[in-house]
Amino acid sequence: MDNGRRLLILVKRWNIVLDEEAEFEGFKNRALRCVAPVLSGLAKDTKLLESIDARYSFLLGLPVLELDTSWKDLSPLKTALTTTIYRQIASANDLSEFAFRLQLFLWVLASQAPEAVGTLATFLKQAVESSPSIRLRIAVKGHEATLYPGGAKILDDALINDPLGWMDSHPKVMKRFVNALHLYLDKDKSKYRNLLDDLRVSLETLLRELLSNRKSLEKQKDPLLKWMDERGAHKQIRNQFWTLLDYYSKYQNDTVKHQEKWEEFEVEHIIYLTGCFMRFLLQLDGSSH
């Protein structure tokens, strides 16, 4: 049992009421303790750290500041404090802002110091596991790490992490799916229709690529059932899959195209349902091997 699960059980056992602000600050402090040694390690190459810090500042639209080169005589934390990266992440006021600033750092690392991404992601996963109330997950594929909003961990692992890990050969699909996850993390309800549309487009694009056609989601029944049959899917599974996909498509048409009302709890369900569809399709296609 991981530390996060143990902490959650302990909290429930003693009926402890968690303070969201305090929980976020606790998580942020844990995460910053992960960021500091990575920045300190990068400081062994002065020009590299300066380049990474400058690129990060550019992406945030901040002035590029000359770093204090005396950092080599400082502790890892004091070294980190000399960077714009650490100061910006540390000054985040909520989880959405924190995740945005941390994601930028992970992107810059992937382009300039890719070997450091895995180390930081491993540390951050430990920080998340020690913060059971924090709805944040990390998916790692190669030298890329993506932050996204988390729900139930077992669902995240199977329905979010797995599809993200198998989408290398479907970059257009991944782009829309990841964008939907980031919109959900932002918690800006005014953009949830865009989120739902991104999910629909990502699934529609995956089907088009697997079935080698340009049909809309609603018109894929015959080619999809034939494709699934050729790969050994049971008849009742094929029928069940299409029935669910048909209702999924109708819901998307109602809420996105016809602007009908949707509920916030439905959005998370659609995220997981999209992940479930994709996971099964990618498994059937053999993309997971």
PAKOLKOL-465983 format. One record per residue (C-alpha): residue in one letter; x, y, z. Coordinates in Angstrom, 1 decimal, m for minus. Layout:
BEGIN
<rec residuo="A" px="X" py="Y" pz="Z"/>
...
//
This chain:
BEGIN
<rec residuo="M" px="0.0" py="0.0" pz="0.0"/>
<rec residuo="D" px="1.5" py="3.4" pz="m1.0"/>
<rec residuo="N" px="1.9" py="6.3" pz="1.4"/>
<rec residuo="G" px="m1.0" py="8.3" pz="m0.1"/>
<rec residuo="R" px="m3.4" py="5.4" pz="0.4"/>
<rec residuo="R" px="m2.3" py="5.0" pz="4.0"/>
<rec residuo="L" px="m2.7" py="8.7" pz="4.7"/>
<rec residuo="L" px="m6.1" py="8.8" pz="3.2"/>
<rec residuo="I" px="m7.2" py="5.8" pz="5.3"/>
<rec residuo="L" px="m5.8" py="7.6" pz="8.4"/>
<rec residuo="V" px="m7.7" py="10.8" pz="7.6"/>
<rec residuo="K" px="m10.9" py="8.9" pz="7.1"/>
<rec residuo="R" px="m10.4" py="6.8" pz="10.3"/>
<rec residuo="W" px="m10.1" py="9.8" pz="12.5"/>
<rec residuo="N" px="m12.7" py="11.9" pz="10.6"/>
<rec residuo="I" px="m10.1" py="14.6" pz="9.9"/>
<rec residuo="V" px="m11.4" py="17.6" pz="7.9"/>
<rec residuo="L" px="m8.7" py="18.6" pz="5.4"/>
<rec residuo="D" px="m8.1" py="22.3" pz="4.8"/>
<rec residuo="E" px="m7.7" py="22.6" pz="1.0"/>
<rec residuo="E" px="m5.4" py="25.6" pz="1.2"/>
<rec residuo="A" px="m3.2" py="24.0" pz="3.8"/>
<rec residuo="E" px="m3.2" py="20.7" pz="1.8"/>
<rec residuo="F" px="m2.1" py="22.6" pz="m1.4"/>
<rec residuo="E" px="0.7" py="24.4" pz="0.5"/>
<rec residuo="G" px="1.9" py="21.1" pz="1.9"/>
<rec residuo="F" px="1.9" py="19.5" pz="m1.5"/>
<rec residuo="K" px="3.7" py="22.5" pz="m3.0"/>
<rec residuo="N" px="6.4" py="22.3" pz="m0.4"/>
<rec residuo="R" px="6.9" py="18.6" pz="m1.1"/>
<rec residuo="A" px="7.1" py="19.2" pz="m4.9"/>
<rec residuo="L" px="9.5" py="22.1" pz="m4.4"/>
<rec residuo="R" px="11.8" py="19.7" pz="m2.5"/>
<rec residuo="C" px="11.8" py="17.6" pz="m5.7"/>
<rec residuo="V" px="12.5" py="20.6" pz="m8.0"/>
<rec residuo="A" px="15.4" py="22.0" pz="m5.9"/>
<rec residuo="P" px="17.9" py="19.1" pz="m6.3"/>
<rec residuo="V" px="17.2" py="18.8" pz="m10.0"/>
<rec residuo="L" px="18.0" py="22.5" pz="m10.5"/>
<rec residuo="S" px="21.0" py="22.1" pz="m8.3"/>
<rec residuo="G" px="22.2" py="19.2" pz="m10.5"/>
<rec residuo="L" px="21.7" py="21.3" pz="m13.6"/>
<rec residuo="A" px="23.9" py="24.0" pz="m12.1"/>
<rec residuo="K" px="27.0" py="21.8" pz="m12.7"/>
<rec residuo="D" px="26.7" py="23.2" pz="m16.2"/>
<rec residuo="T" px="26.3" py="26.9" pz="m15.8"/>
<rec residuo="K" px="25.5" py="27.7" pz="m19.4"/>
<rec residuo="L" px="22.9" py="24.9" pz="m19.5"/>
<rec residuo="L" px="21.0" py="26.2" pz="m16.4"/>
<rec residuo="E" px="21.2" py="29.7" pz="m17.7"/>
<rec residuo="S" px="19.7" py="28.6" pz="m21.0"/>
<rec residuo="I" px="16.9" py="26.6" pz="m19.3"/>
<rec residuo="D" px="16.1" py="29.5" pz="m17.0"/>
<rec residuo="A" px="16.1" py="32.0" pz="m19.9"/>
<rec residuo="R" px="13.8" py="29.8" pz="m22.0"/>
<rec residuo="Y" px="11.4" py="29.3" pz="m19.1"/>
<rec residuo="S" px="11.3" py="33.1" pz="m18.5"/>
<rec residuo="F" px="10.6" py="33.6" pz="m22.2"/>
<rec residuo="L" px="7.6" py="31.2" pz="m22.2"/>
<rec residuo="L" px="6.1" py="33.0" pz="m19.2"/>
<rec residuo="G" px="6.8" py="36.4" pz="m20.7"/>
<rec residuo="L" px="9.2" py="37.4" pz="m17.9"/>
<rec residuo="P" px="12.4" py="39.4" pz="m18.2"/>
<rec residuo="V" px="15.5" py="37.3" pz="m18.4"/>
<rec residuo="L" px="17.6" py="37.9" pz="m15.3"/>
<rec residuo="E" px="21.3" py="37.2" pz="m15.0"/>
<rec residuo="L" px="21.8" py="34.3" pz="m12.5"/>
<rec residuo="D" px="24.1" py="34.6" pz="m9.5"/>
<rec residuo="T" px="27.1" py="32.5" pz="m10.5"/>
<rec residuo="S" px="28.1" py="32.0" pz="m6.9"/>
<rec residuo="W" px="25.6" py="29.2" pz="m6.7"/>
<rec residuo="K" px="28.3" py="26.6" pz="m6.9"/>
<rec residuo="D" px="29.1" py="27.4" pz="m3.3"/>
<rec residuo="L" px="25.5" py="27.2" pz="m2.2"/>
<rec residuo="S" px="23.2" py="24.5" pz="m0.9"/>
<rec residuo="P" px="20.8" py="22.8" pz="m3.4"/>
<rec residuo="L" px="17.9" py="24.9" pz="m2.0"/>
<rec residuo="K" px="19.8" py="28.2" pz="m2.2"/>
<rec residuo="T" px="21.0" py="27.3" pz="m5.7"/>
<rec residuo="A" px="17.4" py="26.7" pz="m6.8"/>
<rec residuo="L" px="16.3" py="30.0" pz="m5.2"/>
<rec residuo="T" px="18.5" py="31.9" pz="m7.6"/>
<rec residuo="T" px="16.4" py="30.7" pz="m10.6"/>
<rec residuo="T" px="13.3" py="32.2" pz="m12.1"/>
<rec residuo="I" px="12.0" py="28.7" pz="m12.4"/>
<rec residuo="Y" px="12.0" py="27.9" pz="m8.7"/>
<rec residuo="R" px="10.7" py="31.3" pz="m7.7"/>
<rec residuo="Q" px="7.8" py="31.2" pz="m10.2"/>
<rec residuo="I" px="6.7" py="27.7" pz="m9.2"/>
<rec residuo="A" px="7.0" py="28.5" pz="m5.5"/>
<rec residuo="S" px="4.8" py="31.6" pz="m5.9"/>
<rec residuo="A" px="1.9" py="29.7" pz="m7.5"/>
<rec residuo="N" px="m1.3" py="30.4" pz="m5.6"/>
<rec residuo="D" px="m3.4" py="27.4" pz="m6.5"/>
<rec residuo="L" px="m3.0" py="23.9" pz="m8.0"/>
<rec residuo="S" px="m3.9" py="25.0" pz="m11.5"/>
<rec residuo="E" px="m1.3" py="27.8" pz="m11.5"/>
<rec residuo="F" px="1.2" py="25.5" pz="m9.9"/>
<rec residuo="A" px="0.6" py="22.7" pz="m12.5"/>
<rec residuo="F" px="0.9" py="25.2" pz="m15.4"/>
<rec residuo="R" px="4.2" py="26.6" pz="m14.2"/>
<rec residuo="L" px="5.6" py="23.1" pz="m13.4"/>
<rec residuo="Q" px="4.5" py="21.8" pz="m16.8"/>
<rec residuo="L" px="6.4" py="24.6" pz="m18.5"/>
<rec residuo="F" px="9.5" py="23.5" pz="m16.6"/>
<rec residuo="L" px="9.0" py="19.9" pz="m17.6"/>
<rec residuo="W" px="8.7" py="21.0" pz="m21.3"/>
<rec residuo="V" px="11.9" py="23.0" pz="m21.2"/>
<rec residuo="L" px="13.7" py="20.2" pz="m19.5"/>
<rec residuo="A" px="12.5" py="17.8" pz="m22.2"/>
<rec residuo="S" px="14.0" py="20.0" pz="m24.9"/>
<rec residuo="Q" px="17.3" py="20.9" pz="m23.2"/>
<rec residuo="A" px="18.0" py="18.3" pz="m20.5"/>
<rec residuo="P" px="15.8" py="15.3" pz="m21.3"/>
<rec residuo="E" px="17.7" py="13.0" pz="m19.0"/>
<rec residuo="A" px="16.5" py="15.1" pz="m16.0"/>
<rec residuo="V" px="12.8" py="14.6" pz="m16.8"/>
<rec residuo="G" px="12.6" py="11.1" pz="m15.6"/>
<rec residuo="T" px="14.3" py="11.9" pz="m12.3"/>
<rec residuo="L" px="12.0" py="14.9" pz="m11.6"/>
<rec residuo="A" px="8.9" py="12.9" pz="m12.6"/>
<rec residuo="T" px="9.8" py="10.1" pz="m10.2"/>
<rec residuo="F" px="10.3" py="12.6" pz="m7.3"/>
<rec residuo="L" px="7.1" py="14.4" pz="m8.2"/>
<rec residuo="K" px="5.1" py="11.1" pz="m8.2"/>
<rec residuo="Q" px="6.3" py="10.5" pz="m4.6"/>
<rec residuo="A" px="5.1" py="14.0" pz="m3.6"/>
<rec residuo="V" px="1.7" py="13.3" pz="m5.2"/>
<rec residuo="E" px="1.4" py="9.9" pz="m3.4"/>
<rec residuo="S" px="2.1" py="11.7" pz="m0.1"/>
<rec residuo="S" px="m0.7" py="14.2" pz="m0.8"/>
<rec residuo="P" px="m3.8" py="12.1" pz="m1.2"/>
<rec residuo="S" px="m6.2" py="15.0" pz="m1.5"/>
<rec residuo="I" px="m4.3" py="16.6" pz="m4.4"/>
<rec residuo="R" px="m6.0" py="15.8" pz="m7.7"/>
<rec residuo="L" px="m2.9" py="15.7" pz="m9.9"/>
<rec residuo="R" px="m1.4" py="12.9" pz="m11.9"/>
<rec residuo="I" px="1.8" py="12.5" pz="m13.9"/>
<rec residuo="A" px="2.1" py="10.5" pz="m17.1"/>
<rec residuo="V" px="5.6" py="9.8" pz="m18.4"/>
<rec residuo="K" px="6.5" py="8.6" pz="m21.9"/>
<rec residuo="G" px="10.2" py="8.6" pz="m22.9"/>
<rec residuo="H" px="11.5" py="12.1" pz="m22.0"/>
<rec residuo="E" px="8.1" py="13.7" pz="m21.9"/>
<rec residuo="A" px="6.1" py="14.2" pz="m18.7"/>
<rec residuo="T" px="2.5" py="15.4" pz="m18.7"/>
<rec residuo="L" px="0.6" py="16.7" pz="m15.8"/>
<rec residuo="Y" px="m3.2" py="16.3" pz="m15.8"/>
<rec residuo="P" px="m6.1" py="16.4" pz="m13.3"/>
<rec residuo="G" px="m6.5" py="13.2" pz="m11.3"/>
<rec residuo="G" px="m9.5" py="11.3" pz="m10.1"/>
<rec residuo="A" px="m9.4" py="7.8" pz="m8.7"/>
<rec residuo="K" px="m5.9" py="6.5" pz="m9.1"/>
<rec residuo="I" px="m6.8" py="3.1" pz="m10.4"/>
<rec residuo="L" px="m8.9" py="4.7" pz="m13.1"/>
<rec residuo="D" px="m6.1" py="7.2" pz="m14.0"/>
<rec residuo="D" px="m3.6" py="4.5" pz="m14.4"/>
<rec residuo="A" px="m5.7" py="2.3" pz="m16.7"/>
<rec residuo="L" px="m7.8" py="4.9" pz="m18.6"/>
<rec residuo="I" px="m5.5" py="7.9" pz="m18.8"/>
<rec residuo="N" px="m1.9" py="6.8" pz="m18.3"/>
<rec residuo="D" px="m2.2" py="3.8" pz="m20.6"/>
<rec residuo="P" px="m3.7" py="5.6" pz="m23.6"/>
<rec residuo="L" px="m1.2" py="8.4" pz="m23.3"/>
<rec residuo="G" px="1.6" py="5.9" pz="m23.2"/>
<rec residuo="W" px="0.4" py="4.2" pz="m26.4"/>
<rec residuo="M" px="m0.3" py="7.3" pz="m28.5"/>
<rec residuo="D" px="3.2" py="7.8" pz="m29.9"/>
<rec residuo="S" px="2.1" py="6.8" pz="m33.4"/>
<rec residuo="H" px="m1.1" py="8.9" pz="m33.1"/>
<rec residuo="P" px="0.2" py="12.5" pz="m32.4"/>
<rec residuo="K" px="m2.9" py="14.3" pz="m33.6"/>
<rec residuo="V" px="m5.0" py="12.1" pz="m31.2"/>
<rec residuo="M" px="m2.7" py="12.8" pz="m28.3"/>
<rec residuo="K" px="m2.7" py="16.5" pz="m28.9"/>
<rec residuo="R" px="m6.4" py="16.9" pz="m28.6"/>
<rec residuo="F" px="m6.7" py="14.4" pz="m25.7"/>
<rec residuo="V" px="m3.9" py="16.1" pz="m23.7"/>
<rec residuo="N" px="m5.5" py="19.5" pz="m24.4"/>
<rec residuo="A" px="m8.8" py="18.3" pz="m23.0"/>
<rec residuo="L" px="m7.0" py="17.2" pz="m19.8"/>
<rec residuo="H" px="m5.3" py="20.5" pz="m19.4"/>
<rec residuo="L" px="m8.6" py="22.3" pz="m19.8"/>
<rec residuo="Y" px="m10.1" py="20.2" pz="m17.1"/>
<rec residuo="L" px="m7.1" py="21.0" pz="m14.8"/>
<rec residuo="D" px="m7.7" py="24.7" pz="m15.4"/>
<rec residuo="K" px="m11.2" py="24.3" pz="m13.9"/>
<rec residuo="D" px="m12.5" py="27.1" pz="m16.2"/>
<rec residuo="K" px="m16.1" py="25.9" pz="m16.8"/>
<rec residuo="S" px="m16.5" py="28.3" pz="m19.6"/>
<rec residuo="K" px="m14.1" py="26.1" pz="m21.6"/>
<rec residuo="Y" px="m15.7" py="22.8" pz="m20.8"/>
<rec residuo="R" px="m17.5" py="22.7" pz="m24.1"/>
<rec residuo="N" px="m14.1" py="23.0" pz="m25.8"/>
<rec residuo="L" px="m12.9" py="20.2" pz="m23.5"/>
<rec residuo="L" px="m15.8" py="17.9" pz="m24.6"/>
<rec residuo="D" px="m15.2" py="18.7" pz="m28.2"/>
<rec residuo="D" px="m11.4" py="17.9" pz="m27.9"/>
<rec residuo="L" px="m12.4" py="14.5" pz="m26.4"/>
<rec residuo="R" px="m14.8" py="13.8" pz="m29.3"/>
<rec residuo="V" px="m12.2" py="14.9" pz="m32.0"/>
<rec residuo="S" px="m9.4" py="12.9" pz="m30.4"/>
<rec residuo="L" px="m11.6" py="9.7" pz="m30.4"/>
<rec residuo="E" px="m12.9" py="10.4" pz="m33.9"/>
<rec residuo="T" px="m9.4" py="11.0" pz="m35.2"/>
<rec residuo="L" px="m8.2" py="7.7" pz="m33.6"/>
<rec residuo="L" px="m11.0" py="5.8" pz="m35.3"/>
<rec residuo="R" px="m10.2" py="7.4" pz="m38.7"/>
<rec residuo="E" px="m6.5" py="6.5" pz="m38.4"/>
<rec residuo="L" px="m7.2" py="2.9" pz="m37.3"/>
<rec residuo="L" px="m10.0" py="2.3" pz="m39.9"/>
<rec residuo="S" px="m8.2" py="4.3" pz="m42.7"/>
<rec residuo="N" px="m11.2" py="6.4" pz="m43.6"/>
<rec residuo="R" px="m12.6" py="9.9" pz="m43.1"/>
<rec residuo="K" px="m16.0" py="9.1" pz="m41.7"/>
<rec residuo="S" px="m17.5" py="11.0" pz="m38.7"/>
<rec residuo="L" px="m17.9" py="9.3" pz="m35.4"/>
<rec residuo="E" px="m21.6" py="8.6" pz="m36.1"/>
<rec residuo="K" px="m20.9" py="6.8" pz="m39.3"/>
<rec residuo="Q" px="m18.2" py="4.3" pz="m38.2"/>
<rec residuo="K" px="m20.5" py="1.5" pz="m37.2"/>
<rec residuo="D" px="m20.0" py="m0.9" pz="m40.1"/>
<rec residuo="P" px="m16.2" py="m0.4" pz="m40.6"/>
<rec residuo="L" px="m15.6" py="m0.5" pz="m36.9"/>
<rec residuo="L" px="m17.5" py="m3.7" pz="m36.2"/>
<rec residuo="K" px="m15.8" py="m5.3" pz="m39.2"/>
<rec residuo="W" px="m12.3" py="m4.1" pz="m37.9"/>
<rec residuo="M" px="m13.1" py="m5.4" pz="m34.4"/>
<rec residuo="D" px="m14.3" py="m8.8" pz="m35.8"/>
<rec residuo="E" px="m11.1" py="m9.2" pz="m37.8"/>
<rec residuo="R" px="m9.1" py="m8.8" pz="m34.6"/>
<rec residuo="G" px="m11.0" py="m11.4" pz="m32.7"/>
<rec residuo="A" px="m13.3" py="m9.3" pz="m30.5"/>
<rec residuo="H" px="m16.4" py="m11.2" pz="m29.3"/>
<rec residuo="K" px="m19.7" py="m10.4" pz="m31.0"/>
<rec residuo="Q" px="m21.3" py="m9.2" pz="m27.7"/>
<rec residuo="I" px="m18.3" py="m7.0" pz="m27.0"/>
<rec residuo="R" px="m18.5" py="m5.5" pz="m30.4"/>
<rec residuo="N" px="m22.2" py="m4.8" pz="m30.0"/>
<rec residuo="Q" px="m21.7" py="m3.4" pz="m26.5"/>
<rec residuo="F" px="m18.8" py="m1.1" pz="m27.7"/>
<rec residuo="W" px="m20.9" py="0.3" pz="m30.5"/>
<rec residuo="T" px="m23.9" py="0.9" pz="m28.3"/>
<rec residuo="L" px="m21.8" py="2.9" pz="m25.8"/>
<rec residuo="L" px="m20.1" py="4.7" pz="m28.6"/>
<rec residuo="D" px="m23.4" py="5.6" pz="m30.2"/>
<rec residuo="Y" px="m24.7" py="7.1" pz="m26.9"/>
<rec residuo="Y" px="m21.4" py="8.9" pz="m26.4"/>
<rec residuo="S" px="m21.7" py="10.5" pz="m29.9"/>
<rec residuo="K" px="m25.3" py="11.6" pz="m29.2"/>
<rec residuo="Y" px="m24.3" py="13.1" pz="m25.9"/>
<rec residuo="Q" px="m21.5" py="15.0" pz="m27.7"/>
<rec residuo="N" px="m23.9" py="16.3" pz="m30.4"/>
<rec residuo="D" px="m26.4" py="17.5" pz="m27.7"/>
<rec residuo="T" px="m23.9" py="19.3" pz="m25.5"/>
<rec residuo="V" px="m21.3" py="20.5" pz="m28.0"/>
<rec residuo="K" px="m23.1" py="21.0" pz="m31.3"/>
<rec residuo="H" px="m26.6" py="21.9" pz="m29.9"/>
<rec residuo="Q" px="m25.4" py="23.8" pz="m26.8"/>
<rec residuo="E" px="m27.6" py="21.7" pz="m24.5"/>
<rec residuo="K" px="m26.9" py="21.9" pz="m20.7"/>
<rec residuo="W" px="m24.3" py="19.6" pz="m19.2"/>
<rec residuo="E" px="m23.4" py="18.9" pz="m15.6"/>
<rec residuo="E" px="m19.8" py="19.2" pz="m14.2"/>
<rec residuo="F" px="m19.8" py="15.6" pz="m12.9"/>
<rec residuo="E" px="m20.6" py="14.4" pz="m16.5"/>
<rec residuo="V" px="m17.4" py="15.9" pz="m17.8"/>
<rec residuo="E" px="m15.1" py="13.7" pz="m15.7"/>
<rec residuo="H" px="m17.2" py="10.7" pz="m16.7"/>
<rec residuo="I" px="m16.7" py="11.5" pz="m20.4"/>
<rec residuo="I" px="m13.0" py="11.9" pz="m19.9"/>
<rec residuo="Y" px="m12.8" py="8.4" pz="m18.5"/>
<rec residuo="L" px="m15.1" py="7.0" pz="m21.1"/>
<rec residuo="T" px="m13.0" py="8.4" pz="m23.9"/>
<rec residuo="G" px="m9.9" py="6.9" pz="m22.2"/>
<rec residuo="C" px="m11.7" py="3.5" pz="m21.9"/>
<rec residuo="F" px="m12.7" py="3.6" pz="m25.7"/>
<rec residuo="M" px="m9.1" py="4.5" pz="m26.7"/>
<rec residuo="R" px="m7.5" py="1.9" pz="m24.4"/>
<rec residuo="F" px="m9.6" py="m0.9" pz="m25.9"/>
<rec residuo="L" px="m9.0" py="0.2" pz="m29.5"/>
<rec residuo="L" px="m5.2" py="0.6" pz="m29.0"/>
<rec residuo="Q" px="m5.0" py="m2.8" pz="m27.3"/>
<rec residuo="L" px="m7.0" py="m4.4" pz="m30.1"/>
<rec residuo="D" px="m4.8" py="m2.7" pz="m32.7"/>
<rec residuo="G" px="m1.7" py="m4.1" pz="m30.9"/>
<rec residuo="S" px="m0.3" py="m0.6" pz="m30.2"/>
<rec residuo="S" px="0.3" py="m1.6" pz="m26.6"/>
<rec residuo="H" px="2.9" py="m4.2" pz="m27.4"/>
//
